[in-house]
């Protein structure tokens, strides 16, 4: 699959069969519907490492016990690659997310739009079904804006996009300005550390409230 850091969206979009008349809700996975950091933290513990969450980052929060410097970024990337293949199915779902999306699915198409390595596709698909997120999955790489635009073009209805990362929301705003954007950070420890821009993208960290806001946005 080609990388999507440029304008080309994932090829799997062509395989989607969405209701062209229905609104569309695009939802990130990690730290939106999945408590990724907690799952990765457990995986790291089994590796003899620890997570110290003092910044909105990933590898810079991983330490060997008793050491003051975080592990090398290359080591962190290797651990993450392995986690996506062997540990992603142990991640817990974000509270309220499955119920909220189930309600939204009564009036909109739902697509899980995640940035992850290709080898995570099948384990993540099993995770989605197990936890009540039985929706199509699109695995992206790089900025999500071009993919949001491509997906939004598949429907004549309104589109909403949920992500935890400000950079991805900004990417969507640039590529698909008519798409309603919402920031959600599922892990309570990360919420005060996450960069946000509420003047550009609504920030709602509770799924019940977020679902109401999304419903209002896609109804117009």
C-alpha positions in Angstrom: 0.0 0.0 0.0 1.4 3.4 -0.9 2.1 5.9 1.8 -0.4 8.7 2.1 1.9 11.6 3.1 1.1 13.0 -0.3 -2.2 13.5 -1.9 -2.9 9.8 -2.7 -5.4 8.2 -0.2 -5.3 4.5 0.8 -6.3 2.2 -2.0 -8.8 0.4 0.3 -11.1 3.4 0.1 -12.2 2.1 -3.4 -13.5 -1.0 -1.7 -15.8 0.8 0.7 -19.5 0.5 0.1 -21.0 3.5 1.9 -24.5 5.0 1.7 -24.0 8.0 -0.6 -27.0 9.8 0.9 -26.0 9.3 4.6 -23.7 11.5 6.7 -20.2 10.1 7.4 -18.4 9.9 10.7 -14.6 9.3 10.6 -13.1 8.2 13.8 -9.5 7.6 14.8 -8.7 4.5 16.9 -5.8 5.1 19.3 -6.7 7.4 22.2 -10.1 8.0 20.7 -11.9 4.6 20.8 -9.0 2.7 22.2 -6.9 3.3 25.4 -3.7 2.8 23.5 -1.3 4.3 26.0 -2.5 2.0 28.8 -2.2 -1.0 26.6 1.3 -0.1 25.4 2.3 0.7 29.0 1.4 -2.9 30.0 3.3 -4.3 27.0 6.4 -2.2 28.1 6.1 -3.4 31.6 6.5 -7.0 30.3 9.6 -5.8 28.5 11.1 -4.4 31.8 10.4 -0.8 30.8 8.2 1.8 32.3 6.0 4.7 31.0 6.3 8.1 32.7 3.7 10.3 31.2 5.0 13.9 31.5 4.5 15.1 28.0 2.2 14.4 25.0 4.5 12.1 23.3 5.2 8.4 22.9 8.8 7.2 22.8 10.0 10.2 25.0 7.9 8.8 27.8 9.5 5.3 27.8 12.3 4.7 30.4 14.4 1.9 31.9 13.6 1.8 35.6 15.9 4.1 37.5 17.2 6.0 34.5 16.7 9.7 33.8 16.9 9.6 30.0 14.2 8.0 27.9 15.1 5.1 25.6 16.5 5.7 22.2 13.8 6.5 19.6 14.9 3.6 17.4 14.3 1.2 20.3 10.9 2.8 20.9 9.9 2.4 17.2 10.9 -1.3 17.2 8.8 -1.9 20.4 5.8 -0.1 18.8 6.1 -2.1 15.6 6.1 -5.4 17.7 3.2 -4.1 19.8 1.0 -3.5 16.8 1.5 -7.1 15.7 1.3 -8.9 19.1 -0.2 -6.6 21.7 -2.9 -4.4 20.0 -5.7 -6.9 20.7 -5.2 -6.5 24.5 -5.9 -2.8 24.5 -9.1 -1.8 26.3 -11.8 0.3 24.6 -12.4 3.9 25.6 -15.4 4.2 28.0 -18.7 4.9 26.2 -17.2 4.9 22.7 -18.9 1.7 21.4 -22.3 2.9 22.7 -21.9 6.4 21.3 -20.9 5.1 17.8 -23.7 2.6 17.9 -26.2 5.4 18.3 -24.6 7.5 15.6 -24.6 4.5 13.2 -28.4 4.8 13.2 -28.1 7.9 11.0 -24.6 7.9 9.6 -21.9 5.7 8.1 -19.0 5.1 10.5 -15.4 4.5 9.3 -12.4 3.9 11.5 -9.6 6.0 10.1 -6.3 5.1 11.8 -2.6 5.7 11.3 -0.9 2.3 11.9 1.6 -0.1 10.3 0.1 -2.4 7.6 0.7 -5.5 9.7 -1.7 -4.2 12.4 -4.7 -4.3 10.0 -5.9 -7.9 10.9 -5.2 -7.7 14.7 -7.0 -4.3 14.8 -9.9 -5.7 12.7 -10.4 -8.5 15.3 -10.2 -5.9 18.1 -12.8 -3.7 16.5 -15.3 -6.6 16.2 -14.6 -7.9 19.7 -15.3 -4.5 21.3 -18.4 -3.5 19.3 -16.8 -1.4 16.6 -17.7 -3.5 13.6 -17.2 -0.7 11.0 -14.9 -0.5 8.0 -11.3 0.3 8.8 -9.0 2.5 6.7 -5.3 2.3 7.5 -3.6 5.6 6.7 0.0 6.8 6.9 1.0 10.4 7.4 -1.4 13.4 7.3 -5.0 12.3 7.2 -6.4 15.4 5.4 -6.2 13.9 1.9 -7.9 10.7 3.1 -10.6 12.6 4.9 -11.3 14.5 1.7 -11.4 11.3 -0.3 -13.8 9.7 2.1 -16.0 12.8 2.4 -16.4 12.8 -1.4 -18.1 9.4 -1.2 -21.2 10.9 0.4 -23.5 13.8 -0.3 -24.2 14.0 3.4 -22.2 16.0 6.0 -18.9 14.6 7.3 -17.4 14.7 10.8 -13.9 13.7 11.8 -12.6 12.8 15.3 -8.9 12.5 16.2 -6.7 13.1 19.3 -3.9 14.9 17.4 -4.1 18.6 16.6 -1.9 18.1 13.6 -4.3 15.6 12.0 -7.3 17.9 12.7 -5.4 20.8 11.1 -4.6 18.5 8.1 -8.3 17.7 7.7 -9.3 21.4 8.0 -6.9 22.2 5.2 -7.9 19.4 2.9 -11.6 19.2 3.7 -12.8 22.4 5.3 -16.5 21.5 5.2 -15.8 18.5 7.5 -16.8 19.1 11.1 -13.8 18.4 13.4 -13.6 17.2 17.0 -10.7 16.5 19.3 -11.0 13.6 21.8 -8.3 12.4 24.1 -9.4 9.2 25.9 -6.6 8.8 28.4 -7.2 11.1 31.3 -3.4 11.4 32.0 -2.8 12.7 28.5 -5.7 15.3 28.4 -3.9 18.2 30.1 -0.8 17.6 28.0 -2.5 17.4 24.6 -2.1 20.5 22.4 -5.4 21.8 21.3 -7.0 24.7 19.4 -10.6 25.0 20.4 -11.1 28.0 18.2 -10.4 25.7 15.2 -11.6 22.2 16.4 -14.1 21.4 19.2 -12.4 19.6 22.1 -14.7 17.1 23.8 -13.2 14.3 25.9 -16.4 12.5 27.0 -18.0 10.2 24.5 -21.6 10.9 25.5 -21.2 14.6 25.0 -19.1 14.1 21.9 -21.8 11.9 20.3 -24.4 14.6 20.8 -22.1 17.2 19.2 -21.3 15.0 16.2 -25.0 14.3 15.7 -25.8 18.0 15.7 -23.0 18.6 13.2 -24.0 15.9 10.7 -27.7 16.9 10.9 -26.9 20.5 9.9 
